[in-house]
Every structure is written in C-alpha cells, then in structure tokens.
C-alpha cells in the first residue's frame, strides 16, 4: 500500500476509550494509547474537544496542543 495515500475523515468523535473516525471506507475506532502519548494521558474533557480540519486530513486537540494526521491513525503499521 502506498505510504503517501491521504485519507480524509468525514467526522470524528471521542469516547472514553477510543477515537472514532468516519471515512468513506467506514467507521474506525482507535484506542487512545495507539493515537499518542498525550491523548492517552489526557482527560475525557480534553479529548472531547477536537477539531477536524476543513480538509478532513487531520484532527486538532487545542487543550493539549496535539495535531494528528488521519492516514497514519487508520492505515496499518508495517
């Protein structure tokens, strides 16, 4: 699979245990500890305030100053 493939999110939300991302491929759930160390240590309130970029290619968590691209979160690690 190409490493330069960009995946765009249509929606994103936070649960107690997962980041949920909706794409054209369906819904993806990623455990917080697999997202980043900052997110795994953040409070639920800090995780819940997320901003999906207008392009849909990244998510920002302003309360913990964290930005993550959608593709690396969803694509399998090789």
N, C-alpha and C positions, 0 to 999 in steps of 0.2 A: 504494500500500500504506500502511495507517495507520502512523504513527510511534509510536503508543502500544501497539502489539502486543507482548505479552510472550511470549517463547519460553522454554520450560523444557527444561533438559537432564536426561537420564536418567543420563548418565555422562560423564566427562571424563578424558583421559589426555594425557601428554606424550611426544612422540618427539623425536629430535634436531632435527628441522626444523619440526615442526608441533604445534599444539594440536589434539587430536581431541575432538570433542564429539558425543555421540549424543543425538538428539532423536526425537520421534515422526515427524519428517519424514525421518529417516535420519541417516547419519554425515556430519559436516562436518569438514574439515581446513583449518586456518588457519595460514599461515606466521607464525612468531614476530614478524617485523618488522611484520606487519599487526595484531598484537594490541596491542602497546605498546612504547615505547622501553625501559622497564625489563625486560620479558620478552625483548626481542631482545638485550639485553646480559647477561642472567642466564646462569649456568652451567646445565648439564643437571640437576644435583642440585637447584638452586634451582627450576627449572621443574617438576621431577618431584613436588615436594611441593606438591600443590594440593588444595584442599578445595572440593568442590561444596557449595553452600549446601543446607540441608534442603529449601527450596522448589524448588531446581533453577534459579533465575533468575540466579545469579551464581557466580563462582569466585574463591577467595582463594588467594594465594601468600604465606604468612606469612613466609618467609625474605627476601622482597624488599618486603614491605608493599605488595602490589598486589591490587586488587579490580576485577573487570570483570564487567559485566552480559552475559548470554548474547546477548540480542537484537541489540545493536549489533555484536557479533562476527560474527553469522551473516547478518543482513539486508544486502542490497546497499546500497552507498553511493550516494546520489543526487546 
